[in-house]
C-alpha cells in the first residue's frame, strides 16, 4: 500500500460497487469468478476456472483485516465498529441484523458503517500496488515461458498444509507404468500416521513426479525404494536403489523444476553406501501444527495471514472431521469454533477431553459465543473471542508455549 489516505474521493463509484458485490459473494466461487475484479487475477494462475475467485477472496479478507485498528483503540470507536461489523457480516457469515446486534448498533447505523467499510476496503485494494495492477489488468512486461509457468503455478494454490502421503501416492501412480516398462519394482514405505507438509502443493506435486521419473529413467533394475523419515525439523523423502546402477549424482532436472525446488525451498542430497545409492529430498517443516475446526472457510485465509508461516495450519469444517484429524495428526493445538452444524464445538470439546489419545491436546475456543467459564469447565485451554485478532491469537499460543 501507499501512504495515501483511505478515502473514496478518487475511487470510481462503480469500483466500490464491484467490491461490495464481491464481498457479498465471498464464499460463492462461481459468482466471485464472474466479478470484474477477478478477471485480472485469474491470468496469473493455471486454473482459470476458479483461480481468480480464490485470489480475489484472499485479497478481500486481507483488506478487511487491514481495517483492524488493534487492541489499543477503544471498542466503541468508529474504526473498531466498522471493522467488527464488516468482519462479522462477510467473513463471519452473520446477517447484517445479527452483526449489528453483536456490535451494539441500530440497523440504520449498521448500514452507514457498512458503507464506510465498503469504501475503506475499496481504497485498500485501489491504492495497493499489486492489487491495483491486477485489478486494472494493465499490459505486463513480456515474460519468458519459464517465468510464466512459475507464476501460474505459484498463483494456482496458496501455501497450505497438506498430507504428504496424498502427494506421494499421486506421483507414484504417474510413474508406475514407466517403472514397469523398465522392469523396476517400486517398494514404497509410508508412515502409519499422517505426515503433513506446509508447501504449495501444485509445485510440490510436479517436483515429486519429475524427480521420480528422472531417477527411474537413470537407474538399473530391479528396484527403487521410497521411504519417508522425519528428523532435524525436516521431512526426508529417501529414494534408494542398487549401487550397481549408473552413478546418479543427481537426476537430470529441467530448469523449471530447478526453479520450483528453490521456490518451495526443497533440497536434494545424494550419497552412496556399499550396497545402495540414496537420493534424499529434504523438505523443511516449520512451526507447530494447528488444527482449525470451523465451518467458516474464510477463517482459514485470515488465520494463515495472521500466522505468516510461523505455524502450520490444517483446517476441517465439521466436528466429525475435527475429531478424526485430531486423532490422526496429534496437532500441537486445536482452534475450535462452537457453532457448527452436526456435532457442535461443545460436544467435540467433551469428546476430545474424554478420549485418551486427544485429552492432552490444548484447545483454544474461537467463537462469537462468550462463555469462558463453561468452556474451561469442559477442558478448554484458552478462549479467543471472534472477531479473532492477530494479537489475541498469538498471545494465546504464546501463553500455551506453542
C-alpha positions, -999 to +999 in steps of 0.1 A: +000+000+000+010+036-005+007+063+022-023+079+005-054+084+027-081+057+026-109+078+011-133+072-017-128+106-032-108+094-062-123+059-064-150+054-091-183+045-076-186+015-100-154+001-084-169+004-049-200-014-061-178-042-076-160-046-042-194-046-024-207-073-048-175-093-044-178-092-006-213-104-007-202-134-028-172-141-006-180-178-003-197-183-037-168-190-060-190-192-092-204-157-085-170-144-073-153-156-105-178-135-126-167-104-107-147-079-130-122-078-101-113-115-106-105-112-143-070-097-140-062-121-111-070-153-129-044-145-156-017-152-130-029-188-124-031-221-142-066-228-130-087-202-149-119-217-137-116-206-101-081-191-095-093-155-099-120-161-074-096-177-049-071-149-052-097-122-050-112-138-018-078-138-002-072-101-011-106-091+002-100-109+035-066-093+038-081-059+031-107-064+058-080-073+083-061-042+074-091-023+088-084-038+123-074-009+144-058-032+171-064-036+208-051-001+216-082+015+201-113+018+223-140-007+214-167+019+206-145+039+182-158+043+146-128+024+132-134-006+156-172-006+148-166-006+111-140-035+113-161-056+136-193-051+115-177-059+082-158-088+096-188-104+113-211-098+083-188-110+055-160-132+070-182-145+099-212-151+077-237-133+100-267-114+087-264-076+090-290-077+117-271-103+137-238-084+132-254-051+142-268-067+174-233-082+182-216-049+178-243-030+196-256-008+167-290+001+154-297-013+119-297+022+105-263+029+119-251-006+107-259+003+071-240+035+074-209+018+089-211-010+063-210+016+036-179+031+052-164-004+053-171-009+016-153+024+008-123+015+030-118-020+016-121-005-019-094+021-010-071-006+003-074-025-030-074+005-052-042+020-037-024-013-032+002-015-058-001-053-065-039-053-062-044-023-084-021-037-110-040-069-111-075-053-109-068-028-136-053-056-157-026-034-174-003-048-201+025-065-183+061-067-194+069-097-216+079-129-197+097-160-208+077-192-210+095-205-180+087-174-158+051-176-170+047-212-159+063-205-125+039-175-120+009-196-130+018-224-106+025-200-077-009-184-082-028-217-086-026-228-050-018-210-018+008-222+007-012-247+027-007-277+049-014-310+031-009-347+037+024-358+022+010-393+016-015-380-009+011-362-030+035-392-029+007-416-040-002-393-069+034-390-081+039-428-078+008-435-098+021-412-126+054-431-129+041-467-123+038-475-160+073-461-167+087-483-139+070-514-152+084-508-187+119-505-173+115-536-150+119-516-118+097-525-089+085-497-067+090-505-030+071-479-010+073-474+028+047-449+040+044-439+077+015-453+095+004-419+108-005-390+086+025-367+078+017-332+068+038-307+050+033-269+045+040-260+009+025-251-024+010-285-034+008-276-071+045-270-073+054-298-049+034-324-069+052-315-101+086-317-084+080-352-069+066-366-102+095-352-122+122-365-098+107-400-096+105-401-133+141-390-138+155-414-113+136-443-128+150-434-162+186-434-150+189-464-127+191-501-134+167-529-122+155-544-101+140-518-076+135-483-064+126-479-027+108-448-015+106-440+023+097-411+044+116-400+075+112-371+099+143-356+116+161-323+122+129-303+116+126-316+081+108-343+061+132-366+042+118-384+012+145-410+005+149-428-028+172-459-026+183-481-055+211-507-061+247-494-060+252-512-093+231-486-110+247-459-130+263-433-107+234-409-104+249-379-085+217-360-092+189-367-117+186-346-148+164-317-137+146-294-161+151-256-155+115-251-144+118-279-118+151-264-105+133-231-100+104-249-084+128-266-059+141-231-050+106-217-047+095-243-021+130-244-005+134-282-010+170-296-013+184-327-029+212-347-014+230-378-028+252-404-011+263-439-016+268-469+007+283-503+000+251-517-014+229-488-023+227-453-036+204-428-019+188-397-032+171-376-005+146-348-010+147-326+021+115-306+027+116-282+057+089-284+083+085-252+102+063-243+131+039-261+154+009-278+138-025-263+145-058-279+137-087-255+129-122-268+133-146-242+120-173-243+094-163-208+081-139-215+053-129-178+051-113-180+085-085-202+070-072-174+048-074-149+077-055-172+102-029-181+076-024-143+071-020-139+109+003-168+113+025-158+084+042-191+080+053-194+117+028-222+122+013-250+101-024-249+098-048-277+088-085-269+086-116-290+087-152-278+087-172-300+110-169-318+143-166-353+129-137-345+107-122-325+136-122-355+159-108-378+132-080-354+123-071-347+159-066-384+164-046-388+133-024-357+133-019-352+170-016-314+165+001-291+189-032-272+195-068-272+182-086-239+173-123-247+178-155-229+168-186-236+189-214-230+164-212-257+138-239-279+122-240-315+134-215-320+162-210-286+177-179-273+194-192-281+229-197-318+221-164-320+202-146-305+232-161-331+255-151-359+232-116-346+228-112-344+266-127-379+273-106-397+246-072-409+258-054-401+226-066-364+224-072-354+260-038-337+263-041-316+232-046-279+241-079-265+228-084-228+221-121-218+217-126-192+190-162-182+189-187-153+190-203-171+219-186-158+251-189-183+279-153-189+291-165-204+324-184-232+307-155-237+282-129-240+309-151-264+329-152-287+299-114-286+295-107-257+271-072-243+274-079-207+262-107-186+248-103-161+220-134-141+210-144-135+174-136-114+155-103-132+161-074-107+161-038-115+154-026-102+188-052-123+207-045-155+188-007-152+190-009-142+227-030-174+234-005-195+216+025-180+234+008-185+268+004-222+259+041-222+249+031-233+213 
